[in-house]
Amino acid sequence: MKTLSISKKEIAAISAAEVEELATRLEMDNYSNAFDGLNDWHLLRAIAFQRPELVEPYVHLLDLEPYDEA
């Protein structure tokens, strides 16, 4: 298993097409092991925090919706 490491500079260079490809992989959920899917999920989450406009159509994959825990 390799550790996912991506810099802010790399996230700044990611295109909308690359985010769409990432989201498509997550939606298909056809990974050879759980760690590959988890790495993609962490990457999409990192992009969401730094470039939310790119992830907006795929936010449902991240479960970042606010919860009412009253």
PyRosetta script that sets phi, psi and omega in degrees:
from pyrosetta import init, pose_from_sequence

init()
pose = pose_from_sequence("MKTLSISKKEIAAISAAEVEELATRLEMDNYSNAFDGLNDWHLLRAIAFQRPELVEPYVHLLDLEPYDEA")
pose.set_psi(1, 130.4)
pose.set_omega(1, 177.1)
pose.set_phi(2, -103.2)
pose.set_psi(2, 151.1)
pose.set_omega(2, -178.6)
pose.set_phi(3, -86.3)
pose.set_psi(3, 135.2)
pose.set_omega(3, 178.4)
pose.set_phi(4, -79.7)
pose.set_psi(4, 126.7)
pose.set_omega(4, 177.3)
pose.set_phi(5, -139.9)
pose.set_psi(5, 120.1)
pose.set_omega(5, 180.0)
pose.set_phi(6, -138.9)
pose.set_psi(6, 134.8)
pose.set_omega(6, -176.4)
pose.set_phi(7, -89.8)
pose.set_psi(7, 164.7)
pose.set_omega(7, 176.4)
pose.set_phi(8, -60.6)
pose.set_psi(8, -35.1)
pose.set_omega(8, 179.4)
pose.set_phi(9, -64.7)
pose.set_psi(9, -41.2)
pose.set_omega(9, 178.8)
pose.set_phi(10, -66.5)
pose.set_psi(10, -39.6)
pose.set_omega(10, 178.2)
pose.set_phi(11, -66.0)
pose.set_psi(11, -36.6)
pose.set_omega(11, 178.2)
pose.set_phi(12, -63.0)
pose.set_psi(12, -26.7)
pose.set_omega(12, -177.8)
pose.set_phi(13, -91.0)
pose.set_psi(13, -5.1)
pose.set_omega(13, -178.3)
pose.set_phi(14, -71.0)
pose.set_psi(14, 136.7)
pose.set_omega(14, -179.2)
pose.set_phi(15, -94.0)
pose.set_psi(15, 164.8)
pose.set_omega(15, 176.8)
pose.set_phi(16, -61.6)
pose.set_psi(16, -35.8)
pose.set_omega(16, 179.1)
pose.set_phi(17, -65.2)
pose.set_psi(17, -38.6)
pose.set_omega(17, 178.5)
pose.set_phi(18, -67.2)
pose.set_psi(18, -38.1)
pose.set_omega(18, 177.4)
pose.set_phi(19, -66.8)
pose.set_psi(19, -39.9)
pose.set_omega(19, 178.2)
pose.set_phi(20, -62.3)
pose.set_psi(20, -42.0)
pose.set_omega(20, 178.3)
pose.set_phi(21, -63.2)
pose.set_psi(21, -42.1)
pose.set_omega(21, 177.5)
pose.set_phi(22, -61.8)
pose.set_psi(22, -46.5)
pose.set_omega(22, 179.9)
pose.set_phi(23, -64.4)
pose.set_psi(23, -37.5)
pose.set_omega(23, 178.3)
pose.set_phi(24, -62.8)
pose.set_psi(24, -43.0)
pose.set_omega(24, 177.2)
pose.set_phi(25, -60.6)
pose.set_psi(25, -42.7)
pose.set_omega(25, 179.9)
pose.set_phi(26, -65.0)
pose.set_psi(26, -40.8)
pose.set_omega(26, 179.5)
pose.set_phi(27, -66.4)
pose.set_psi(27, -36.9)
pose.set_omega(27, 179.9)
pose.set_phi(28, -72.8)
pose.set_psi(28, -30.1)
pose.set_omega(28, 177.6)
pose.set_phi(29, 48.6)
pose.set_psi(29, 49.0)
pose.set_omega(29, -178.5)
pose.set_phi(30, -116.7)
pose.set_psi(30, 63.1)
pose.set_omega(30, -177.2)
pose.set_phi(31, -97.8)
pose.set_psi(31, 150.1)
pose.set_omega(31, 178.4)
pose.set_phi(32, -73.9)
pose.set_psi(32, -23.0)
pose.set_omega(32, 174.5)
pose.set_phi(33, -150.5)
pose.set_psi(33, 162.3)
pose.set_omega(33, -175.3)
pose.set_phi(34, -66.2)
pose.set_psi(34, -28.3)
pose.set_omega(34, -176.9)
pose.set_phi(35, -68.7)
pose.set_psi(35, -34.0)
pose.set_omega(35, 177.4)
pose.set_phi(36, -64.0)
pose.set_psi(36, -43.4)
pose.set_omega(36, 177.3)
pose.set_phi(37, -64.8)
pose.set_psi(37, -40.3)
pose.set_omega(37, 179.0)
pose.set_phi(38, -65.5)
pose.set_psi(38, -38.4)
pose.set_omega(38, 176.7)
pose.set_phi(39, -63.1)
pose.set_psi(39, -43.0)
pose.set_omega(39, 177.3)
pose.set_phi(40, -62.8)
pose.set_psi(40, -41.2)
pose.set_omega(40, 180.0)
pose.set_phi(41, -62.8)
pose.set_psi(41, -43.7)
pose.set_omega(41, 179.0)
pose.set_phi(42, -65.0)
pose.set_psi(42, -36.9)
pose.set_omega(42, 177.5)
pose.set_phi(43, -65.2)
pose.set_psi(43, -46.4)
pose.set_omega(43, 178.8)
pose.set_phi(44, -61.7)
pose.set_psi(44, -38.5)
pose.set_omega(44, 178.7)
pose.set_phi(45, -65.5)
pose.set_psi(45, -42.3)
pose.set_omega(45, 177.7)
pose.set_phi(46, -62.7)
pose.set_psi(46, -40.7)
pose.set_omega(46, 177.5)
pose.set_phi(47, -64.3)
pose.set_psi(47, -39.7)
pose.set_omega(47, -178.5)
pose.set_phi(48, -61.0)
pose.set_psi(48, -36.3)
pose.set_omega(48, -178.8)
pose.set_phi(49, -78.1)
pose.set_psi(49, -28.5)
pose.set_omega(49, -178.0)
pose.set_phi(50, -99.3)
pose.set_psi(50, -28.9)
pose.set_omega(50, -178.3)
pose.set_phi(51, -140.4)
pose.set_psi(51, 65.8)
pose.set_omega(51, -173.5)
pose.set_phi(52, -58.2)
pose.set_psi(52, -26.1)
pose.set_omega(52, -179.0)
pose.set_phi(53, -64.6)
pose.set_psi(53, -28.3)
pose.set_omega(53, 179.4)
pose.set_phi(54, -77.2)
pose.set_psi(54, -27.4)
pose.set_omega(54, -173.7)
pose.set_phi(55, -98.1)
pose.set_psi(55, -10.3)
pose.set_omega(55, -175.4)
pose.set_phi(56, -48.0)
pose.set_psi(56, -45.2)
pose.set_omega(56, 180.0)
pose.set_phi(57, -69.3)
pose.set_psi(57, -12.5)
pose.set_omega(57, -174.9)
pose.set_phi(58, -118.4)
pose.set_psi(58, 13.2)
pose.set_omega(58, -176.1)
pose.set_phi(59, -59.8)
pose.set_psi(59, -25.3)
pose.set_omega(59, 178.3)
pose.set_phi(60, -62.1)
pose.set_psi(60, -23.0)
pose.set_omega(60, 178.4)
pose.set_phi(61, -75.5)
pose.set_psi(61, -15.4)
pose.set_omega(61, -175.0)
pose.set_phi(62, -104.5)
pose.set_psi(62, -11.0)
pose.set_omega(62, -177.1)
pose.set_phi(63, 54.8)
pose.set_psi(63, 44.3)
pose.set_omega(63, 179.2)
pose.set_phi(64, -95.3)
pose.set_psi(64, 11.1)
pose.set_omega(64, 178.9)
pose.set_phi(65, -66.2)
pose.set_psi(65, 143.6)
pose.set_omega(65, 178.1)
pose.set_phi(66, -68.0)
pose.set_psi(66, 143.4)
pose.set_omega(66, -179.1)
pose.set_phi(67, -108.0)
pose.set_psi(67, 144.2)
pose.set_omega(67, 174.6)
pose.set_phi(68, -100.4)
pose.set_psi(68, 98.4)
pose.set_omega(68, -176.4)
pose.set_phi(69, -104.6)
pose.set_psi(69, 32.4)
pose.set_omega(69, -178.6)
pose.set_phi(70, -73.9)
pose.dump_pdb("model.pdb")
